[in-house]
């Protein structure tokens, strides 16, 4: 049986295409690629279509 492929929840690129960062939310494992990881940190509400419940989560608004 083949190993299931993980994919970025935002762009759907797989771990064959890009490195993926694993995280947990509400008891479930999810993956996101480094390109979209800043969205999770700075604008998590943009991920609400993929992770219901994030629509009211505030992100970081500091400048780098």
C-alpha positions in Angstrom: 0.0 0.0 0.0 1.5 3.4 -0.9 2.2 6.0 1.8 -0.4 8.8 1.8 1.0 12.0 0.4 0.6 15.1 2.5 -0.1 18.5 0.8 -0.1 22.2 1.8 -3.6 23.0 2.9 -3.4 26.3 1.0 -1.8 25.5 -2.4 -2.2 21.7 -2.4 1.5 21.2 -3.4 2.7 17.8 -2.1 5.7 16.8 -0.1 7.2 15.6 -3.4 7.1 19.2 -4.6 8.0 21.3 -1.5 9.0 20.9 2.1 6.0 20.8 4.4 5.6 22.0 8.0 3.2 19.9 10.1 1.0 21.4 12.7 -2.1 20.5 14.7 -5.3 22.3 15.0 -8.4 21.1 16.9 -6.8 17.6 17.3 -6.1 17.1 13.6 -2.8 17.2 11.8 -2.4 19.6 8.9 0.5 20.6 6.6 1.5 23.9 5.1 4.4 24.8 2.8 7.1 27.5 3.8 5.6 29.9 1.2 2.3 30.0 2.9 3.4 29.5 6.5 3.6 33.3 7.0 -0.2 33.5 6.4 -0.7 31.1 9.4 1.4 33.5 11.5 0.4 36.9 10.3 -3.1 36.5 8.7 -4.6 33.3 10.0 -8.1 34.4 9.2 -7.2 33.9 5.5 -7.0 30.2 6.2 -10.6 30.0 7.6 -11.9 28.4 4.4 -9.4 25.5 5.0 -9.5 25.5 8.9 -13.0 26.6 10.1 -12.7 28.6 13.3 -9.8 30.7 12.3 -11.9 33.6 11.0 -11.7 35.4 14.3 -8.1 34.6 15.1 -5.8 37.7 15.1 -2.4 37.4 13.6 0.8 39.3 14.2 0.9 42.8 12.8 4.5 43.7 13.5 7.0 44.7 10.8 10.2 42.8 10.1 
